[in-house]
Amino acid sequence: VKTARKGYLSYLKERQQIKKDLSGGALVRSAGGWEVLKGREESDLESYDTRILGDGDFVESIIKEEKEEDVVKRLNYEQIKKRVIEETKIDEKEMTKPGKSTRRGKKLRAIIGYVSVHYGNEKMIDMAEKFKITRQSVGSLVDIGREIVEGDSELKQALLI
């Protein structure tokens, strides 16, 4: 057993000597080492490893999408409602007509519900109170809203989602 341990420790020491140039992590090594990175401008530094995430265009598009989504996430229900009404050009009164709502009113509530729940800060229970319907109905409405928004790229882009 002693011979095996000595052999193993010897092996480890040899491996440590070989891997001394591998310090600093893969991102640092792939950039050419610390000295190369120190000489770069801050704007030239990349915050990701292209071997894992792919080229810069892909990563930049993901970052842009996240920033756009953050814009919507900062909006509250009233702001989302106003934006959806402006984009769909459906009168808010359609949404609040007594009795059975109109088709346009249902579409407006569906879009507002979907955007508010998935991109805003609203919970389904809050939307049920605002729309004066059951929580289960809000779930169905949000599903309809998802189909409408995801199926209309112009509307989706206009709402920044």
TAMONOR-V608264 format. One record per residue. N is the residue number from 1. OMEGA is omega in radians with two decimals (999 if undefined). NEAR is the number of other ideal C-beta (glycine too) atoms within 10 Angstrom. Layout:
n=N omega=OMEGA near=NEAR
n=N omega=OMEGA near=NEAR
This chain:
n=1 omega=3.14 near=5
n=2 omega=3.14 near=6
n=3 omega=3.13 near=7
n=4 omega=3.12 near=8
n=5 omega=3.14 near=9
n=6 omega=3.12 near=10
n=7 omega=-3.14 near=10
n=8 omega=3.11 near=10
n=9 omega=3.09 near=10
n=10 omega=3.10 near=10
n=11 omega=-3.14 near=10
n=12 omega=3.13 near=10
n=13 omega=3.11 near=9
n=14 omega=-3.14 near=10
n=15 omega=3.13 near=9
n=16 omega=3.13 near=9
n=17 omega=-3.12 near=8
n=18 omega=-2.99 near=8
n=19 omega=3.14 near=9
n=20 omega=-3.12 near=7
n=21 omega=-3.11 near=8
n=22 omega=3.13 near=10
n=23 omega=3.06 near=10
n=24 omega=3.10 near=12
n=25 omega=-3.05 near=10
n=26 omega=-3.12 near=11
n=27 omega=3.12 near=16
n=28 omega=-3.13 near=15
n=29 omega=-3.09 near=14
n=30 omega=3.10 near=12
n=31 omega=3.13 near=17
n=32 omega=3.10 near=11
n=33 omega=-3.08 near=13
n=34 omega=-3.09 near=12
n=35 omega=3.12 near=7
n=36 omega=-3.13 near=10
n=37 omega=3.14 near=14
n=38 omega=-3.11 near=7
n=39 omega=-3.09 near=9
n=40 omega=3.01 near=12
n=41 omega=-3.13 near=6
n=42 omega=-3.13 near=5
n=43 omega=3.14 near=5
n=44 omega=-3.10 near=9
n=45 omega=3.12 near=10
n=46 omega=-3.09 near=13
n=47 omega=-3.11 near=8
n=48 omega=3.14 near=14
n=49 omega=-3.07 near=15
n=50 omega=3.12 near=13
n=51 omega=-3.11 near=9
n=52 omega=-3.02 near=8
n=53 omega=-3.12 near=13
n=54 omega=-3.04 near=12
n=55 omega=-3.08 near=8
n=56 omega=-3.12 near=11
n=57 omega=3.13 near=8
n=58 omega=-3.10 near=12
n=59 omega=3.13 near=15
n=60 omega=3.12 near=10
n=61 omega=3.10 near=10
n=62 omega=3.12 near=13
n=63 omega=3.13 near=12
n=64 omega=3.11 near=10
n=65 omega=3.14 near=12
n=66 omega=3.13 near=10
n=67 omega=3.12 near=10
n=68 omega=3.14 near=15
n=69 omega=3.11 near=14
n=70 omega=3.12 near=11
n=71 omega=-3.13 near=12
n=72 omega=-3.11 near=18
n=73 omega=3.12 near=13
n=74 omega=-3.12 near=11
n=75 omega=3.07 near=19
n=76 omega=-3.07 near=11
n=77 omega=-3.10 near=17
n=78 omega=3.13 near=10
n=79 omega=3.11 near=13
n=80 omega=3.14 near=23
n=81 omega=-3.14 near=21
n=82 omega=-3.13 near=13
n=83 omega=-3.14 near=18
n=84 omega=3.12 near=27
n=85 omega=3.12 near=17
n=86 omega=-3.07 near=11
n=87 omega=-3.11 near=16
n=88 omega=-3.11 near=19
n=89 omega=3.06 near=7
n=90 omega=-3.12 near=19
n=91 omega=-3.14 near=14
n=92 omega=-3.14 near=13
n=93 omega=3.11 near=9
n=94 omega=-3.07 near=18
n=95 omega=-3.00 near=20
n=96 omega=3.14 near=13
n=97 omega=3.12 near=12
n=98 omega=-3.12 near=5
n=99 omega=3.12 near=5
n=100 omega=-3.13 near=8
n=101 omega=3.13 near=17
n=102 omega=3.10 near=15
n=103 omega=3.13 near=10
n=104 omega=3.10 near=15
n=105 omega=3.12 near=18
n=106 omega=3.11 near=16
n=107 omega=-3.13 near=20
n=108 omega=3.11 near=24
n=109 omega=-3.13 near=27
n=110 omega=-3.13 near=22
n=111 omega=3.13 near=28
n=112 omega=3.13 near=28
n=113 omega=-3.13 near=31
n=114 omega=-3.10 near=26
n=115 omega=-3.12 near=26
n=116 omega=-3.11 near=28
n=117 omega=-3.03 near=21
n=118 omega=-3.10 near=16
n=119 omega=3.12 near=21
n=120 omega=-3.09 near=23
n=121 omega=-3.06 near=13
n=122 omega=3.02 near=19
n=123 omega=-3.12 near=13
n=124 omega=3.14 near=18
n=125 omega=3.10 near=11
n=126 omega=3.14 near=16
n=127 omega=3.11 near=24
n=128 omega=3.11 near=18
n=129 omega=-3.12 near=12
n=130 omega=-3.12 near=17
n=131 omega=-3.11 near=17
n=132 omega=3.08 near=8
n=133 omega=-3.14 near=16
n=134 omega=3.12 near=12
n=135 omega=3.11 near=13
n=136 omega=3.11 near=10
n=137 omega=3.09 near=16
n=138 omega=3.11 near=26
n=139 omega=3.11 near=15
n=140 omega=-3.14 near=13
n=141 omega=3.13 near=24
n=142 omega=3.09 near=22
n=143 omega=3.11 near=13
n=144 omega=3.11 near=17
n=145 omega=3.11 near=25
n=146 omega=3.13 near=17
n=147 omega=-3.13 near=12
n=148 omega=-3.06 near=17
n=149 omega=-3.10 near=20
n=150 omega=3.13 near=12
n=151 omega=-3.10 near=9
n=152 omega=-3.05 near=15
n=153 omega=3.12 near=9
n=154 omega=3.11 near=8
n=155 omega=3.14 near=16
n=156 omega=3.13 near=15
n=157 omega=-3.13 near=11
n=158 omega=3.13 near=14
n=159 omega=-3.14 near=23
n=160 omega=3.06 near=16
n=161 omega=999 near=19
